Amino acid sequence: MAMNQLVSIGGTSVGVTLPMAELRDEQLVSGGTGGEPLEIEETLLRVERFDRGAWQVVRTDEHEFPAYMERPAFCQQAQPTVEA
């Protein structure tokens, strides 16, 4: 799992770095290799805080709202599969 870090943006905001390879897979960036200029697709992302220390980042052009922004399954309490 990649570790991402917070970076200052213009001294007034903070952003999170995202792996370039994953952004290329999503076709959000191109170029940036072999002297080519890096081109970034203009795309809106929605960032939702759903718990202390937990955020979800979603492309608004790929998913409908607000249905998609329900509490993600991975942050829900695990349910027992066997009874004692």
HELIX and SHEET records of a PDB file:
HELIX    1   1 MET A   20  ASP A   25  1                                   6    
HELIX    2   2 ALA A   67  MET A   69  5                                   3    
HELIX    3   3 ALA A   73  CYS A   75  5                                   3    
SHEET    1   A 2 LEU A   6  ILE A   9  0                                        
SHEET    2   A 2 SER A  13  VAL A  16 -1                                        
SHEET    1   B 2 VAL A  29  SER A  30  0                                        
SHEET    2   B 2 GLU A  39  ILE A  40 -1                                        
SHEET    1   C 2 LEU A  45  ASP A  51  0                                        
SHEET    2   C 2 ALA A  54  ARG A  59 -1                                        
END                                                                             
